[in-house]
Amino acid sequence: MIEIAISTILLALAFTFTNGFQDASSIAATFISSRSASPKAGILIVAVMSFFGAILGGSAVVFTLTGLVSLPSSGQEIIVLFAALVAATAWNIVTWKYSMPSSSTHSLIGGLVGAGIVAAGTGSVFWGVSELLGPAHELAGFTKIIFFFVISVMIGFAGSFLMHRISALVLRNTRRTANRTIMGLNWCVAAVMAFANGANDSQKQMGMIVMVLVASGLAMTAEVPLWARGACAVLLALGTISGGWRIMNTLGRRIFRIEPVHSFDSQFFSASSIALSTIAGAPVSSTQVITMSVLGVGAAENPKKVKWEVGRHIVTSMVITIPVTMLISGILYLIIWTVTGG
């Protein structure tokens, strides 16, 4: 099993890179499309701040992820982790190829849950339902992840909608003259957004690495090694720099024409939503939050100018990500378990 464990760690690092061009690149979409920054400068600031977010972002999300699936044997756990990462990485590449902003977070969650169920039944997944209904009323496990997924996209859409309505009133006669100031503010908001994204996104891969190390006996405690944090930070930044142009085009141009004020309003609430989820220890999708924020601003500006068909395709991608990756990882687990002889 040690070979599979090492392969899983390497795959987690590769997934971090695909996470960079799938999720982190979305942050630069409105920032660049609003002409607040050149493509090169915009990508560079997002990559740098994502790096620092990953380095300094804590471990709350790691602990949520490491407690999501519990298997009776270390061999099963390592194969579940491997199958989950293969499914999530494959889904990232497919959705990137077709320019669909998808959630690397929920592809990974779906992969873990699907392979876990096939390996040891539904009892292997920490659903968090009893905690939700019990005396403590504390959100946990899968319930916590889904709850913050719904809340984060709702905050993104509704918050951006309301903020842009207010902005439109305040800047009604001064939008053109205020553009230079707003462009400067967009640099600040994009930097905060990138930091929050790096802090949240990178912890998923760190959590996977920690689980592999503990299951394989290479580590005794569920703590993130410094080398894992550093490697995830570097690969997230490199992924952001190298491959996000397809997703950027969808979010920044195909939904509706982005102006500097649209970028500011959408990024402000996206950053707030992701930061809140990170503090709560909930892995969320920056891509989905940003997408809903852009749709919220567009709806506030002029619903007739929004290409809702693109929005519907993106929402469809959100809905099917977890079920599809559950299916893929479940099948992969069966194949690997059979080939390795259990």
NORTA-V691663 format. One record per residue. N is the residue number from 1. SS is DSSP state (a for helix, b for strand, c for the rest). Layout:
BEGIN
n->N ss->SS
n->N ss->SS
END
This chain:
BEGIN
n->1 ss->c
n->2 ss->a
n->3 ss->a
n->4 ss->a
n->5 ss->a
n->6 ss->a
n->7 ss->a
n->8 ss->a
n->9 ss->a
n->10 ss->a
n->11 ss->a
n->12 ss->a
n->13 ss->a
n->14 ss->a
n->15 ss->a
n->16 ss->a
n->17 ss->a
n->18 ss->a
n->19 ss->a
n->20 ss->a
n->21 ss->a
n->22 ss->a
n->23 ss->a
n->24 ss->a
n->25 ss->a
n->26 ss->a
n->27 ss->a
n->28 ss->a
n->29 ss->a
n->30 ss->a
n->31 ss->a
n->32 ss->a
n->33 ss->a
n->34 ss->c
n->35 ss->c
n->36 ss->c
n->37 ss->c
n->38 ss->c
n->39 ss->a
n->40 ss->a
n->41 ss->a
n->42 ss->a
n->43 ss->a
n->44 ss->a
n->45 ss->a
n->46 ss->a
n->47 ss->a
n->48 ss->a
n->49 ss->a
n->50 ss->a
n->51 ss->a
n->52 ss->a
n->53 ss->a
n->54 ss->a
n->55 ss->a
n->56 ss->a
n->57 ss->c
n->58 ss->c
n->59 ss->c
n->60 ss->a
n->61 ss->a
n->62 ss->a
n->63 ss->a
n->64 ss->a
n->65 ss->a
n->66 ss->a
n->67 ss->c
n->68 ss->c
n->69 ss->b
n->70 ss->c
n->71 ss->c
n->72 ss->c
n->73 ss->c
n->74 ss->a
n->75 ss->a
n->76 ss->a
n->77 ss->a
n->78 ss->a
n->79 ss->a
n->80 ss->a
n->81 ss->a
n->82 ss->a
n->83 ss->a
n->84 ss->a
n->85 ss->a
n->86 ss->a
n->87 ss->a
n->88 ss->a
n->89 ss->a
n->90 ss->a
n->91 ss->a
n->92 ss->a
n->93 ss->a
n->94 ss->a
n->95 ss->a
n->96 ss->a
n->97 ss->a
n->98 ss->c
n->99 ss->c
n->100 ss->c
n->101 ss->c
n->102 ss->c
n->103 ss->c
n->104 ss->a
n->105 ss->a
n->106 ss->a
n->107 ss->a
n->108 ss->a
n->109 ss->a
n->110 ss->a
n->111 ss->a
n->112 ss->a
n->113 ss->a
n->114 ss->a
n->115 ss->a
n->116 ss->a
n->117 ss->a
n->118 ss->a
n->119 ss->a
n->120 ss->a
n->121 ss->c
n->122 ss->a
n->123 ss->a
n->124 ss->a
n->125 ss->b
n->126 ss->c
n->127 ss->c
n->128 ss->c
n->129 ss->a
n->130 ss->a
n->131 ss->a
n->132 ss->a
n->133 ss->a
n->134 ss->c
n->135 ss->c
n->136 ss->c
n->137 ss->c
n->138 ss->c
n->139 ss->c
n->140 ss->c
n->141 ss->a
n->142 ss->a
n->143 ss->a
n->144 ss->a
n->145 ss->a
n->146 ss->a
n->147 ss->a
n->148 ss->a
n->149 ss->a
n->150 ss->a
n->151 ss->a
n->152 ss->a
n->153 ss->a
n->154 ss->a
n->155 ss->a
n->156 ss->a
n->157 ss->a
n->158 ss->a
n->159 ss->a
n->160 ss->a
n->161 ss->a
n->162 ss->a
n->163 ss->a
n->164 ss->a
n->165 ss->a
n->166 ss->a
n->167 ss->a
n->168 ss->a
n->169 ss->a
n->170 ss->a
n->171 ss->c
n->172 ss->c
n->173 ss->c
n->174 ss->c
n->175 ss->a
n->176 ss->a
n->177 ss->a
n->178 ss->a
n->179 ss->a
n->180 ss->a
n->181 ss->a
n->182 ss->a
n->183 ss->a
n->184 ss->a
n->185 ss->a
n->186 ss->a
n->187 ss->a
n->188 ss->a
n->189 ss->a
n->190 ss->a
n->191 ss->a
n->192 ss->a
n->193 ss->a
n->194 ss->a
n->195 ss->a
n->196 ss->a
n->197 ss->a
n->198 ss->a
n->199 ss->a
n->200 ss->a
n->201 ss->a
n->202 ss->a
n->203 ss->a
n->204 ss->a
n->205 ss->a
n->206 ss->a
n->207 ss->a
n->208 ss->a
n->209 ss->a
n->210 ss->a
n->211 ss->a
n->212 ss->a
n->213 ss->a
n->214 ss->a
n->215 ss->a
n->216 ss->c
n->217 ss->c
n->218 ss->c
n->219 ss->c
n->220 ss->c
n->221 ss->c
n->222 ss->c
n->223 ss->c
n->224 ss->c
n->225 ss->c
n->226 ss->a
n->227 ss->a
n->228 ss->a
n->229 ss->a
n->230 ss->a
n->231 ss->a
n->232 ss->a
n->233 ss->a
n->234 ss->a
n->235 ss->a
n->236 ss->a
n->237 ss->a
n->238 ss->a
n->239 ss->a
n->240 ss->a
n->241 ss->a
n->242 ss->a
n->243 ss->a
n->244 ss->c
n->245 ss->a
n->246 ss->a
n->247 ss->a
n->248 ss->a
n->249 ss->a
n->250 ss->a
n->251 ss->a
n->252 ss->a
n->253 ss->a
n->254 ss->a
n->255 ss->c
n->256 ss->c
n->257 ss->c
n->258 ss->c
n->259 ss->c
n->260 ss->a
n->261 ss->a
n->262 ss->a
n->263 ss->a
n->264 ss->a
n->265 ss->a
n->266 ss->a
n->267 ss->a
n->268 ss->a
n->269 ss->a
n->270 ss->a
n->271 ss->a
n->272 ss->a
n->273 ss->a
n->274 ss->a
n->275 ss->a
n->276 ss->a
n->277 ss->a
n->278 ss->a
n->279 ss->a
n->280 ss->c
n->281 ss->c
n->282 ss->c
n->283 ss->c
n->284 ss->c
n->285 ss->c
n->286 ss->a
n->287 ss->a
n->288 ss->a
n->289 ss->a
n->290 ss->a
n->291 ss->a
n->292 ss->a
n->293 ss->a
n->294 ss->a
n->295 ss->a
n->296 ss->a
n->297 ss->a
n->298 ss->a
n->299 ss->a
n->300 ss->a
n->301 ss->a
n->302 ss->a
n->303 ss->a
n->304 ss->a
n->305 ss->a
n->306 ss->c
n->307 ss->c
n->308 ss->a
n->309 ss->a
n->310 ss->a
n->311 ss->a
n->312 ss->a
n->313 ss->a
n->314 ss->a
n->315 ss->a
n->316 ss->a
n->317 ss->a
n->318 ss->a
n->319 ss->a
n->320 ss->a
n->321 ss->a
n->322 ss->a
n->323 ss->a
n->324 ss->a
n->325 ss->a
n->326 ss->a
n->327 ss->a
n->328 ss->a
n->329 ss->a
n->330 ss->a
n->331 ss->a
n->332 ss->a
n->333 ss->a
n->334 ss->a
n->335 ss->a
n->336 ss->a
n->337 ss->a
n->338 ss->a
n->339 ss->a
n->340 ss->c
n->341 ss->c
n->342 ss->c
END
